[in-house]
Amino acid sequence: MLKEFRDFALRGNVLELAVAVVLGAAFGRIVTSLVDDVLMPPLGLLLGGVDFRELFVDLSGRGYATLAQAEAAGAPMMRYGQFLNTIVAFLIVAFAVFLLIRQINRLVARPAAAPTTRDCPYCLSTIPLKATRCAHCASQLAA
């Protein structure tokens, strides 16, 4: 049983999947940093000095001034600013995956479509593949 498991774990697909998961996690952290540290601060500045990470709705009704105060008090809240950051990060990852899949699809050779027509050997007109007589010159054709 251990030999079977070792053979399974060392198969190419499992190793490739493990590498993909590790790279995906690292890419996710890079995108999160891109959104939180690079994209959202200038956007917040353009919108009047808003820090998206600090945007929240206090559900307790006590009116906490900052997210840190509400968290320290253990107040229930909706952190919609962090949700917006997550949506932007998702859109970036989705677009990157779209570009990657698009390039892979361009590189993968597609099988050529089976021909549905052929040329008549007598008049060189295009005729259906299964035709036994040419519609243009009425020549009898081999099947």
N, C-alpha and C positions, 0 to 999 in steps of 0.2 A: 504494500500500500504506500509506503514512503517513497519507493522508487517511482510509482505512478505519479505521485504528487510532485516529486522533483522534476520528472519529465514534463508534466503539465506546466509547472511554474517557469521552467527554463525554455519553453517554446517561444518562438519569435513573437507571436502576437501578444502574449502576456507581458513580456519585457517591453515591447513597444507601447503597450497601454500604460504600464507603470511610468515610463519616461514621459508620456503625454500628460499624465495626471500631475506629475511634479512640475513640468513646464507650464501647464495650465494654471496651477496654483501660483507660481512665480509671476506669470503674466497678469493674473488677477490682482496681485499686490501692486504691480507696476501701474496698472490702470487705476486702481484706487488712489494711489499717490498722485497720479496725473490729474485726476478729477479733484481731489481734496486740496492739493498743494499748488497746482498750476492753473487749472481752468476756472474753478469756482471763485478764488479770491479776486481776480480781475473782473469777473462777471458781477460779483457782489459789490465791488467798487463802482462799477458802472451803474448799478441799481441803487446807489446811495449809501454805500458803506455797509452793506448787509453781509454778515457772516452766516452762510447757509447752515453750518454745523450747529449754530446757536438758535435756529428757528424751531420753536416748539409751541404746543398748545397745552396749557396747564389745565388738566381735567379736575383738579381738586378745587379750583375756584379761589385759591388763596393769593394768586397774582405774584408768583415768583418772578424776579427781574431777570435772572439768568438761568441757563440750563444747569449750571453747577449747583446753584442754590436749590433748585427743584430736585435734583438727584440726591443731594445731601439730606434733604427732608424726606426723601422716599415718596414724593408725590407722584401720582399717576399722570402720565403725559404722553402726548403724541409728538414724536420728533420728526416732523415733516421735512425739515431741512436736511437731515441725514438721509431721509428717504429720497429726496430730490438728488442728492449726491449719488446714491445707489442707482437710481434710474439712469443718470448720465453715464455712470461707469458701465452699466449693462449695455447701453446703446453703443458705447465705444467697443466693447468686447464683441457684441453682435455684428457690428460693421466689420471689425477685423476678421472674424470668422467667415463672414460673407465674402470678403476679398480673398481669403485663403482658399475657400471652396471654389470660388470662381476661377482662380488660377489653376487649381488642381484639375477642374473640369476641362480647361483648355489644353492641358498637357496630356490628359488621358486620351488615347487613340480610340475613337469611336469606330465600330465596324461599319463598313460601307453598306449602304442599303442595297438589297438584292435588285438587280435590274428587272424592270417590268416591260421593257420594249427592246426591240432589236431592229437592225436594218435589213431591208429586203435585198438579197444578193443580186437581183436583176435591175431594179430601178433605184436602189439605195434610199427609199423612203422609210420612215420610221413606222414600224408596225408592232402590235402587241406581241409579246413573247410566245404566247400559245397559238398564234394565228397559223393556219395551214394554207391560206391563200392571201396574197397581197391585195389590199383594198385599192391600191393605186394602179397596179399594172395587171392584176388578176393572175399573176403567175402562181403555179402550184408550188408550195414550199414543203420542205422536209420537216417533219415534226420535231 
